[in-house]
Amino acid sequence: MRGNLLINEIKGPDAGHAFEHYVFLEFLAYKELTKASFDTKYWRRQSGLEVDFVLARGNIAIEAKIANPIQKRDIKGLVEFAKENTSQKK
């Protein structure tokens, strides 16, 4: 078993969860180092659509994906979030 893998060598659902966790830890580190004050939330609907990270009171939405290439279906949550969030701010 190899101990060190490159990020592009990790595969499967566990890889996606691990990458999301890594991104979350980077947000925590950034907040600590810069003393920034923002909430890190997620968005999810009963339909299963989701956005991994929502920052700045909904002004920034981030979907962390390890897949290559990214498919249109991978951003459905971002698209729906943008529609819903835009209509709420009008």
Secondary structure, DSSP 8 states (H G I E B T S, - for coil): --S---GGG--SHHHHHHHHHHHHHHHHHHHHHHT-----EEEE-TTS-EEEEEEGGGTEEE-----SS--GGGGHHHHHHHHHHHHHH-
